[in-house]
């Protein structure tokens, strides 16, 4: 009777632990775009497959089949481990938790069924409790196998949604569609353009980071209304062909390319492939369309465009047709002038940083081309609020100024954010950063350069995590301005906040530069 009770308890506990572990695996699978190759790469770099919990589980498994047998020790040790790990995993908070989309629910349900079948098959050879522990150890394999099993079904479902979106777009032939892409800056540009165009047109933009084909499809099916006049589509890319796929769906007539830089070099391998992918948007424009491209980037300036009208804008490139000049920053925001093609406009914005001015410039030129009057552009630009986590500014009740640039750091944007921080002199200038990611072979060098910019512009540096720590600290050391006591390291953002509390005071300025997701440590 006691053995039976222990068996039931052991089975319930280890099965529950596996279900919680499956949820965590699915969360990381989702963050890697449901792609096995990306998930496997994360597994290899994160050490998840050789983590302490998995190693303990494997030790228990081998001990169970070689030493414990079916003794009570098996039915005590395994559920004890399962209870500890289950509680730990279920109560842990993640920066980007699992989103229970229809696809995620489908994956989880099939993964549970597959797990049950594997346990059932293994139970013919080993004890069912031990078999469940083994499947727990292989939960990441179960998730990837489920992804493969469901791939044909997901493709059919996606095709039905895509065809429905095509039908809806075809029913609105007068809809003006603006595509926006770039290594960085596309989301901010989308928000700024939406605010300006809304002065003249009924405008819809893809929400949040809905910048994939399915994200655009969802926007069309759930948000697009018959009375919308302009649809702004943010276009992201993980691999060549991604932007072309979106263009084949929405058929933009205006395309903005905000940047071609080293972001996502880990996926694209070369800057030339990044350039070719971003210019899939320009290449998709009709002959009577308009391309608006940022000539401050070499790999945009050197790319000829002869298939459609091309307007080039810049802050630092004199050859561009439209330029932002006389840029002046102050605690109240930024003043600047737009000059080009015999056109001149003086503007004020609450936004800070050259990167924001550049993104605004793209939106302003596009709005001008689309017939928005100057007075409406001036009014809209003055009213634009900073996009959250993109160098937005706020002041705490204790008098500390926060520069929040935590959304997605890149080499250009991080340098500009640090220069804005460096220009402020009301108190100590403090930066908290884990560095930049997805930079391929340039990962170390570019984070080392980030460290050099930190050394030039801040009074206290708090480097978070271990992923880029060595490179950032090397760059700070190369600069040589900061002393050892001005350079702090933390293993997590929670620890960084504790360190910040020991050095910050009223009047200080704190820059949060990037916030890595749970896929990086």
N, C-alpha and C positions, 0 to 999 in steps of 0.2 A: 504493500500500500504506500509506504514512504517512498520507495523507489519510483513508483508510478507518478506520485505527486511531484517529486523532484524532476522527473522526465518532462512532465507537462509544463512546469515552471520554466525549466531550461529552454524548452522549445519556444514558448511564448516570448521569453526575454530575447533570445538570439534572433528570432524572426522579426521582432519589433526593432531591434538594433539595425538589422539589415534594411528594413523599410526606411528608417531615418537616414541611413548611409546612402541608399539609393536616391533619396531626395537631394542630398548634398551633391552627389555625383551628377545628377540631372541639372542642378544649378550651375555647376562649372561647365557642363556640356552646353548649356544654353549660352553662357558667357563666351563660349568658343564657337558660337554661331551654328551649333549642331553639326559641326564638321569634325569627322574622326581624326583627320590629319592634324588639325589645330588642337584638338583635345589631347591627342597622343603627345604632341609637342609640349603642351602644358604639363602633362603627367611626368614627362622626362625631366623638365626643368624645375618643377615644384617639389620633386621628391615624394609626391603623394603615394606612389605605389610602394615606396620603402619607408613610409612614415612609421612612427613608433606604434600607433594602434594596429596597423596592418601586420607589423612584425610580431607583436604580441599575439594577435589572432592566429598567425601562422604557427607560432611556437605551440600555442594551445592545441591547434589542429593536429600537429605531428605528435605531440605528447598523448593526445586522446587516442589516436589510432595505434600508437606503438607501446604506450605504457599504461595509460588509464584504463583502456578497454571500455567496458560499460559500467565501471564502478561509479559509486556516488560522487567521487571526486570530479569526474567529468561533468556531472549534472549540477555541481556546485560552482566550479571554477569558470565554466563557460557563461552561465547566466550572470555571474558576478561581473565578469568583464563586459558583457553586453549591457548590463544596467549602468555601469559607470560611463561607458562610451556613448550609450544612447542618450543619457541625460546631458552629457557634455555637448554632443552634437545638436540636440534639440534646443538647447538654451543659448547656443552661440549666436551672436549677432553678426551679420555680414553687411558690408558696404552696399552690395548690389544683390539683394535677395532674389530668390527664384520667382519668376513671374508665371503664374499658372495660366498660360495661354491654352487654347484648344490643343495645340501641338504638344505642349508640355504634359498636359493631362493624358493625351493619347500615348505618349512615350512612357510615362510612368506606369500606366495601366498594363501595357504590354510587357514592360520590364518586370513587373510583379508576377505576371503570368509566366514569363520565361524563367524567372527565379524559382518559382514553384515547380516547374517541369524539371529543372536542373537538380533541385533538391530531391525530387521524387526518383529521378534516374540514379542519382548517387546513393540513395538510401538502400538500393539493392546490394551495394558493396560495403558501405559503412553505416554507422549509426545515423539516424536522421538529424539528430541535434548537431552532430559533428559535420554532417553534410551541409546543414544550413550555415554553420560557421565558415565552411569553405566557400560557399557562394557569397557570403559577406565579404570575404577577402578578395573576391573577383567581381565586386559590384561595378567597378569601372568598365570591366570587360562586358558585363551584362548590358550596361547602358549603350556602349558602342555597337554591340550586336543588335540591340533593339533599333538603333538608328538605321542600320543596314536593312533590317527586316521591313521597317516602315517606309523606306525611301520611295518605293513605287506608289504607295498609297498617298504619301505627302505630295508627290509630283502631280498626281491626278487631282487632288484637292486644290493645290495651288493653281493648276491650269484652269480649273473652273472659276476660281476667284479672279484670275488674270483676264479671262475672256469677258467676265461680267464688267470689270473695270474698263476694258476696251470699249464695250458697248456703251457705257455711260459717257465716256469721253467723246465718242463718235457722235453722240446725240447733242453735243454742245460745240458745233463748228466755230462759233464766234469766240470761244474761250481763248484768251491769250495765256500761253504757258511759258514760264521763265524757269530755266534750269540753272542750278548753282552747284558747282563742285570745286574742289581744291584740297590740297593736303591739309590745310587748316584755314579757318576763317569763314567757312561756308555757313555754319549755323548762325553766327553773329550777323553776317551779311543778309541771310534770309530774314531774320527778325527786323533788321533796319529797313530793308526794302519793303517788307510787309507794312511797316508803320507809315512809310512815306507814300506808297501806292494807295493805301487806304484813304488818303486824303482825296483821291480822285476816282478810285474804282472800288467795287466790291471784291475784296481780295481774300483768297484762301492760301495758306501755306501748309506744308507738311508739318505736323506737330512734333515736338520733342526731337528725337534722333531717328525719325522714320525716314531713313535715307537709303533703304534697300528697295529692291523691286517689290517685295511683299509689303513693306512699309508704305510705299506709294499706293499700291493696290488697296490697302486697308483705308488709307486716307480718301481715295476716290469713292470707295463703296460706303464709307461711314460719314464722311464730312462734306463732300462736294455737293453743292446745291445748284439747281438750274439757273439761279439768278447770279451766281458768281461770274465775275468778268475776267479775273486774273487768277491763275493758279501757280504759286511759286513752289518748285520742287527741288528739295535738297537731294543731291545725288552722291552717295558714298561708294567706295570701292574697296574690296578686299583682294581682288585679282583682276587682270585684264578682261574686258568684256562686260564687267558689271554695270558700268555707266551706259554703255551702248544698249544693254538690255532694258534699262529704264527709259532711255530715249526712244527705243522702238515701241515702247508702251505709250508714252505721253506725247511724243513729237513736239519738242519745244521749238519756239521761233526765236527766242532770245536765250543766250547762254552766257553765264558768268564763270570765269575761272579765277579763283582768288589767290591760289598759290600752287607752286610745284616745288616741293621740298623733300627732305629725307624722311619725313614721317611715313611709317609703314614700309620702310626699306626691307625690314625683316621678311615681309611677304613678297614685295616686288623685286627685290635683289638689286636692281639698278635704277638710277634716277631717270634714265631714258624710258624705262617701262612705266614709271610713274607718270612722266610727261605724256606718253602715248595714251595711257588710260584716261587721264584727266581731259585730254583733248578729244576723246571720243564724243564729248558733248558738243564741241565746236564743229567737229566733222559731221555731226548729225543735223546741224542747222540747215534750213533751206537756203536757196540762193538769195532770197529777199529777207533773210533773217539778220540778226545782229549778235556779234560776239563781243563781250566786254571782258578784257583780260588784264591781269596785273603785271605790268612790265618791270616791277621791282624785282621780279624773280628771273634769273638768267634763263632758266629752262622754259619760260614763257616768252621772254623778249626775243629769244633766238628761234622761236617756232613761227614760221610764216603761216599766214591765214589768207588764202586767196579764193576760197569757195563761198564766202559770205562777207558782208561788211564787218570790219573789225575795229573796235574802239579800244585803245590802250590807255590805261590809267596808271599813275605811279605817284610816289612821294619823293623818291630819290633818283628817278631816272628822267633826265631832261628830254629824252626822245619821245616820251609818252605824249599822246594828244591831250590828255586831261591830267592835271596835277593838283595836289593839295599843297598849298604854300602858306608861309607865315603862321606856322603852328605854334601856339602858345598854351602851356598848361598852367592851371591854377587850382586852388582847392575847390573852386566853383565849377571846374570842368576844363574845356578846351575851346579855343577860338582858332579858326583857320579859314583860308580862302580856297575856292575851287576855280581854276582857270583852265580854259581850253576851247579851241575852235571859236574864238571871238566871244566866249561866254565867261562871265565873272560872277561869283557868288560868295558873299561873306557870311559865315555861319558860326553859331555857338552850339556846343553840345555838353551834356553832363558827363559824357564819356571821357576816359583818360587813356593815354597810350597811343603810340604810333600805329599799333596793330588795329585798334578800334577806328582810328581815322582812316586807315586804308580800307577797312571793310565798309565804313560809311561812304567813302569816295565811290566804291563800286556801286553801292545802292543809289547814290545821288546821280551818277552818270546814267544809270539804267532808267531811273525815274524821269530824268530830263529827256531821254530818247523816247520814252513812252508818253510824253506830252504833259507831265505834271508841271503846273506853273511854278515859277521860282518862289513866290510867296508861300505856297503850300509846302514846298521843300524846306524852306527856312523854318517854318512853324513846326513841321514834323520832326526835323532834326533836333530842334531845341527841346522838344518834348520827350525824346527817346530816353527810356530808362536803361541803365546797364543790364545786359543779359546776365542772369544769375550764374555765378562761378566763372565769369569771363572778365576778370579785372573790374569787378563791381566793388563799390566803396561803401562802407558803413562805419558808423561810430558807435562803440559800446557805451552803456551808461557810465562806465568807469573812465571814459575819456580816451580809450584806445581806438586807433583807426585801423580798420581791417581792409586790406586789399585782397579780394577773393578771386584768384585766378586758378581755381582748383579743377576746372572741368577737364582739360586735356592739354598738357604742356607740350610745346614743340620748340625747336631751336630759335626760331625768330621771335615767337610770342614771349618765351621766357626771358630772352634778352631785353625785349622792350619793357616787360613788366618790371624787371630789375632796375632798368634805367629810370622808370617812373618812381620806384621806391627810392632810388638814389637821389632823385631831385627833391625829395621831401626832407625837411630839416627840423621839424617841430620836436622831434624826440629820437630815441634809438630806432634804428631801422633793422627789423628782424625778418628773416625769411625761414619758412618751414617748407621743406620739399623732399620728396623721395626721388627726384630726378625724372628723366624722360624714358619712354619705352618704345619698342617696335622700330628701332633705328638700325637693325641689321648689323653689318660689320662696323658701322660708325657709332654703335652704342656707347662704347667706352670713350672715344674721342670727343663726341658731342656733349656727353655728361661731364667730361673733364673741362670743356670750354664753359659749360654752365657754372662749374665751380670757380672758374676764373672771373666770370661776370659777377658772381656772388661776392667774391673778394673785393671787387671794385666798388660795390654799391651798398653793402650792408654793414651793420655793426655787430650783429649776432646771427650766426647761421645754425639752424637745427636740421640735420640731415636724417631723414626717416628711412628705416628699413635697411636691408643689406644688398638689395638688388643692384643699386648704383653707387653704394657708399664709397667704395674704393676710388672710383673715377672722380666723383664730386670732390672728395677730400684731397685727391691729388691736384685737381685744378685750383682749389683754394690755397693749397700749400705753394703751388707755382707762383700765385700772385704775391704771396708773402706779406700782405697788409694786415690781415687778421691774426691775432694772437691765439694761442692754444685755448685760453679760457673763453674766447669768443666763438669757438667752434664746438657744438654739442651734437651728440648722436643719440638716436632713439630707435628702438626696434619696432615701434608702432606709433600710430597717431595719438593714441591715448597717452603713451609715455611722453610723446612730444609736447602734448598739452600740459603735462605735469612740469616738464622742464621750462616751458614758456612762462608758467605762473611764477617761476623763481627769478625771472629776468625782466619781465615786462612791467611797465609803469604807465600812469596816465600821460597821454601825449605821444606815446610810442606808436610806430606804424608797423603792422605785422602783415607780411605778404604770404599767403598760402599759394604755393606754386605747384599745382598738380595734386592729384589724390588717386593713387593707383588702386585698381580694383582688386578683388580677392584672388585673381589669377596671378598676381605678383606678390612676392614677399620681401 
